[in-house]
Amino acid sequence: MTPTNELRFVERMITEPVPNQPTLCIKKLVRILQQKWQNSYWTTDESGCKYQEEEWRDVPCVKENT
């Protein structure tokens, strides 16, 4: 698959353990940046229509070296 220029933010509910209390968890709403990836080839479905398979992937977050 090949990355495209299309980006979007999605909101996702995540569950995290509470520090020092392993039996408790909290739910948090977070914003995640995603990038669209597409196949470089075209596929044909049952009705004969051509399309490119695509998927949205999370962009990893990294710490900047200073």
Order of alpha helices (4+ residues) and beta strands (2+ residues): beta-beta-beta-beta-beta
